[in-house]
Amino acid sequence: MRLGLLQYGVGRPADVAAFGRALEARIEAGRAQADLLVLPEYACVELGAGLVGGDVTDEATELAALVAAAPAIETAMREAARRQRVWLLPGTMPVRAADGRIVNRAPLIAPDGRMAVQEKRAMTRFEAEHWGVSRGADPCVFDTPWGRIGISVCYDVEFPKHVRVQVQAGAWLILAPSCTDTMHGFNRVRIGAAARAMENQCYVAITPTVGVAPWSAALDVNRGHAAVFGPVDRGFPEDGVLARGALDQDEWVFCTLDPARIAAVRADGQVFNHRDWPAHPFIVPPVAEFA
């Protein structure tokens, strides 16, 4: 599989139609070099200012406008994938769930426009305390032409069990689109993704929003770079990094991934992280006594 990761420079589309045209142009720029294209978490939030008719000064107004426009945004995403005939993770978007809560949803769209979704499960403080976004559904996996993959959105990839259950369900690749406004936040995602790749002997790919957008309450500052991590073992780079982009630059980053390499290292690696993950839960440890 040839994977394309877009370090997404935040723009200012005037409306959903403009967002759709810009999205399709970005896809067209990357599709010749990749089988599956991945955009960052909350990329569509750049629409906020256009939807409210001016700079957004508060999170609640921006979020309400985006949630109201979510069906139209989803249609634009599906149409872009269908017209360009690509597998696409077009970032994530805030949507209203059936029970009325707002969740952060990542669609995976097939070239014929069919779609399945993964919701973000672990909320950051900003999402929970300022934006009013709630915990989404448990992890799932997706069947694709290249095998089974998982999506662990941003903060989710910092938690071992979220990725682990996806790997146990057969995922050899985890996509972790992100949106972080500081290098602390970006590095938490980066370190978490690298750790998940090491401990599960799988691939994990990250890609962020980048740039400064003072017209958006939520996307005002965006830091990071795309990267692909693999097992830290024979047959892979010594640091496990298979690809990475330039910090804070709007650009595509591409990487070729082979699931057979994952199978090989799990069968005959220097270590067996995937196999040796504890099969039983740890108990609360006793306090050791000094004698």
C-alpha positions as semicolon CSV with decimal commas, in nm:
position;residue;x (nm);y (nm);z (nm)
1;M;0,000;0,000;0,000
2;R;0,113;0,350;-0,080
3;L;-0,001;0,584;0,198
4;G;-0,039;0,960;0,158
5;L;-0,049;1,187;0,467
6;L;-0,141;1,553;0,429
7;Q;0,008;1,809;0,666
8;Y;-0,298;2,027;0,627
9;G;-0,238;2,398;0,611
10;V;-0,550;2,555;0,762
11;G;-0,736;2,776;0,515
12;R;-1,046;2,995;0,519
13;P;-1,310;2,862;0,279
14;A;-1,615;3,084;0,245
15;D;-1,869;2,803;0,254
16;V;-1,911;2,426;0,224
17;A;-1,891;2,440;-0,155
18;A;-1,556;2,621;-0,137
19;F;-1,435;2,370;0,121
20;G;-1,534;2,084;-0,111
21;R;-1,349;2,237;-0,406
22;A;-1,034;2,294;-0,199
23;L;-1,058;1,941;-0,058
24;E;-1,084;1,791;-0,404
25;A;-0,786;1,995;-0,525
26;R;-0,576;1,865;-0,236
27;I;-0,684;1,508;-0,310
28;E;-0,603;1,550;-0,678
29;A;-0,253;1,667;-0,584
30;G;-0,188;1,349;-0,383
31;R;-0,387;1,069;-0,540
32;A;-0,139;0,985;-0,818
33;Q;0,120;0,893;-0,554
34;A;-0,094;0,701;-0,304
35;D;-0,367;0,438;-0,265
36;L;-0,506;0,576;0,063
37;L;-0,506;0,945;0,155
38;V;-0,526;1,069;0,515
39;L;-0,609;1,423;0,633
40;P;-0,586;1,548;0,992
41;E;-0,832;1,561;1,276
42;Y;-1,072;1,859;1,259
43;A;-0,944;1,975;0,918
44;C;-1,297;2,085;0,824
45;V;-1,312;2,319;1,125
46;E;-1,142;2,576;0,901
47;L;-1,496;2,629;0,770
48;G;-1,609;2,789;1,097
49;A;-1,547;3,151;1,002
50;G;-1,717;3,111;0,666
51;L;-2,021;2,949;0,823
52;V;-2,072;3,229;1,078
53;G;-1,982;3,511;0,838
54;G;-1,670;3,645;1,009
55;D;-1,391;3,576;1,256
56;V;-1,500;3,333;1,526
57;T;-1,435;3,459;1,877
58;D;-1,595;3,182;2,082
59;E;-1,586;2,805;2,060
60;A;-1,959;2,749;2,112
61;T;-2,063;2,956;1,808
62;E;-1,809;2,783;1,587
63;L;-1,906;2,437;1,705
64;A;-2,279;2,497;1,659
65;A;-2,225;2,615;1,302
66;L;-2,008;2,314;1,218
67;V;-2,252;2,065;1,367
68;A;-2,539;2,220;1,173
69;A;-2,337;2,195;0,852
70;A;-2,208;1,841;0,921
71;P;-2,441;1,663;0,673
72;A;-2,333;1,897;0,392
73;I;-1,965;1,864;0,490
74;E;-1,996;1,484;0,487
75;T;-2,155;1,495;0,142
76;A;-1,869;1,711;0,013
77;M;-1,616;1,463;0,153
78;R;-1,790;1,162;-0,002
79;E;-1,831;1,333;-0,338
80;A;-1,463;1,431;-0,346
81;A;-1,355;1,071;-0,279
82;R;-1,599;0,937;-0,536
83;R;-1,500;1,180;-0,811
84;Q;-1,128;1,127;-0,750
85;R;-1,175;0,749;-0,707
86;V;-0,961;0,725;-0,393
87;W;-0,973;0,571;-0,050
88;L;-0,994;0,872;0,180
89;L;-0,985;0,956;0,548
90;P;-1,080;1,325;0,509
91;G;-1,001;1,422;0,866
92;T;-1,266;1,426;1,138
93;M;-1,570;1,640;1,205
94;P;-1,795;1,722;1,500
95;V;-2,140;1,569;1,451
96;R;-2,451;1,520;1,658
97;A;-2,501;1,158;1,760
98;A;-2,839;0,989;1,774
99;D;-2,861;1,055;2,149
100;G;-2,803;1,429;2,103
101;R;-2,441;1,440;2,217
102;I;-2,173;1,594;1,992
103;V;-1,895;1,350;1,899
104;N;-1,579;1,369;1,690
105;R;-1,624;1,134;1,394
106;A;-1,362;1,008;1,148
107;P;-1,508;0,879;0,820
108;L;-1,323;0,627;0,603
109;I;-1,458;0,663;0,250
110;A;-1,423;0,410;-0,032
111;P;-1,377;0,518;-0,397
112;D;-1,744;0,446;-0,469
113;G;-1,852;0,681;-0,188
114;R;-1,943;0,417;0,069
115;M;-1,842;0,521;0,420
116;A;-1,775;0,371;0,763
117;V;-1,677;0,566;1,073
118;Q;-1,465;0,560;1,387
119;E;-1,549;0,804;1,667
120;K;-1,289;0,949;1,898
121;R;-1,326;0,787;2,240
122;A;-1,093;0,981;2,472
123;M;-1,161;1,354;2,499
124;T;-0,892;1,616;2,557
125;R;-0,959;1,886;2,815
126;F;-1,031;2,137;2,538
127;E;-1,295;1,910;2,384
128;A;-1,458;1,817;2,714
129;E;-1,432;2,146;2,905
130;H;-1,448;2,416;2,635
131;W;-1,600;2,268;2,322
132;G;-1,860;2,030;2,462
133;V;-1,754;1,731;2,253
134;S;-1,830;1,394;2,416
135;R;-1,677;1,048;2,419
136;G;-1,759;0,849;2,108
137;A;-1,802;0,480;2,034
138;D;-1,555;0,204;2,118
139;P;-1,278;0,112;1,871
140;C;-1,362;-0,070;1,550
141;V;-1,163;-0,192;1,248
142;F;-1,211;-0,155;0,871
143;D;-1,169;-0,408;0,592
144;T;-0,984;-0,257;0,294
145;P;-0,819;-0,396;-0,021
146;W;-0,491;-0,405;0,175
147;G;-0,624;-0,584;0,481
148;R;-0,770;-0,469;0,807
149;I;-0,681;-0,126;0,949
150;G;-0,780;0,084;1,251
151;I;-0,826;0,455;1,328
152;S;-0,720;0,600;1,666
153;V;-0,785;0,973;1,654
154;C;-0,520;1,200;1,812
155;Y;-0,557;1,158;2,192
156;D;-0,681;0,800;2,144
157;V;-0,339;0,690;2,017
158;E;-0,188;0,791;2,352
159;F;-0,376;0,503;2,519
160;P;-0,233;0,153;2,462
161;K;-0,559;-0,038;2,492
162;H;-0,738;0,159;2,220
163;V;-0,483;0,051;1,963
164;R;-0,432;-0,291;2,116
165;V;-0,791;-0,404;2,066
166;Q;-0,774;-0,289;1,703
167;V;-0,456;-0,490;1,651
168;Q;-0,613;-0,790;1,821
169;A;-0,899;-0,760;1,572
170;G;-0,648;-0,789;1,287
171;A;-0,536;-0,431;1,214
172;W;-0,179;-0,412;1,078
173;L;-0,198;-0,033;1,024
174;I;-0,335;0,234;1,258
175;L;-0,419;0,580;1,124
176;A;-0,396;0,856;1,387
177;P;-0,500;1,194;1,242
178;S;-0,431;1,475;1,488
179;C;-0,485;1,843;1,568
180;T;-0,255;2,000;1,830
181;D;-0,180;2,363;1,910
182;T;0,153;2,318;2,093
183;M;0,466;2,110;2,049
184;H;0,384;1,945;2,382
185;G;0,056;1,821;2,235
186;F;0,212;1,715;1,907
187;N;0,492;1,528;2,081
188;R;0,245;1,341;2,299
189;V;0,079;1,214;1,982
190;R;0,413;1,140;1,818
191;I;0,554;0,951;2,116
192;G;0,228;0,764;2,167
193;A;0,215;0,657;1,803
194;A;0,576;0,537;1,808
195;A;0,512;0,340;2,127
196;R;0,199;0,177;1,982
197;A;0,396;0,071;1,673
198;M;0,670;-0,079;1,888
199;E;0,454;-0,263;2,139
200;N;0,214;-0,405;1,877
201;Q;0,470;-0,455;1,598
202;C;0,246;-0,268;1,354
203;Y;0,249;0,052;1,149
204;V;0,109;0,375;1,296
205;A;0,071;0,691;1,085
206;I;0,008;1,044;1,212
207;T;-0,066;1,368;1,031
208;P;-0,163;1,710;1,177
209;T;-0,323;2,040;1,092
210;V;-0,054;2,308;1,052
211;G;-0,039;2,685;1,040
212;V;-0,192;2,984;1,216
213;A;-0,561;3,068;1,172
214;P;-0,661;3,365;1,393
215;W;-1,010;3,363;1,236
216;S;-1,089;3,028;1,408
217;A;-1,157;2,980;1,779
218;A;-1,050;2,614;1,770
219;L;-0,782;2,609;1,497
220;D;-0,600;2,928;1,589
221;V;-0,255;2,762;1,618
222;N;-0,154;2,425;1,470
223;R;0,179;2,245;1,515
224;G;0,335;1,921;1,401
225;H;0,444;1,702;1,112
226;A;0,332;1,376;0,954
227;A;0,517;1,054;1,028
228;V;0,493;0,678;0,986
229;F;0,626;0,449;1,256
230;G;0,698;0,077;1,244
231;P;0,842;-0,187;1,475
232;V;1,183;-0,106;1,620
233;D;1,330;-0,433;1,503
234;R;1,520;-0,604;1,222
235;G;1,408;-0,508;0,876
236;F;1,300;-0,161;0,992
237;P;1,486;0,165;1,066
238;E;1,674;0,163;1,396
239;D;1,445;0,433;1,536
240;G;1,129;0,288;1,380
241;V;1,063;0,602;1,171
242;L;0,975;0,513;0,812
243;A;0,878;0,862;0,695
244;R;0,835;1,212;0,832
245;G;0,751;1,555;0,701
246;A;0,892;1,899;0,767
247;L;0,766;2,063;1,085
248;D;0,466;2,295;1,038
249;Q;0,477;2,282;0,657
250;D;0,174;2,234;0,429
251;E;0,276;1,928;0,228
252;W;0,203;1,567;0,136
253;V;0,416;1,291;0,288
254;F;0,416;0,946;0,123
255;C;0,525;0,604;0,245
256;T;0,499;0,251;0,106
257;L;0,377;-0,005;0,360
258;D;0,385;-0,383;0,327
259;P;0,177;-0,596;0,568
260;A;0,407;-0,891;0,492
261;R;0,689;-0,710;0,675
262;I;0,468;-0,691;0,983
263;A;0,393;-1,062;0,963
264;A;0,764;-1,139;0,922
265;V;0,882;-0,937;1,223
266;R;0,608;-1,082;1,442
267;A;0,721;-1,432;1,340
268;D;1,098;-1,380;1,366
269;G;1,185;-1,047;1,529
270;Q;1,462;-0,984;1,778
271;V;1,176;-0,955;2,028
272;F;0,808;-1,053;2,025
273;N;0,629;-0,747;2,160
274;H;0,307;-0,841;1,982
275;R;0,311;-1,198;2,113
276;D;0,436;-1,117;2,460
277;W;0,170;-0,855;2,543
278;P;0,025;-0,991;2,870
279;A;-0,273;-1,217;2,805
280;H;-0,414;-1,149;3,151
281;P;-0,476;-0,823;3,339
282;F;-0,223;-0,709;3,593
283;I;-0,337;-0,717;3,954
284;V;-0,281;-0,429;4,193
285;P;0,073;-0,492;4,316
286;P;0,148;-0,539;4,684
287;V;0,390;-0,312;4,870
288;A;0,726;-0,481;4,901
289;E;0,859;-0,516;5,254
290;F;1,218;-0,439;5,345
291;A;1,388;-0,687;5,577
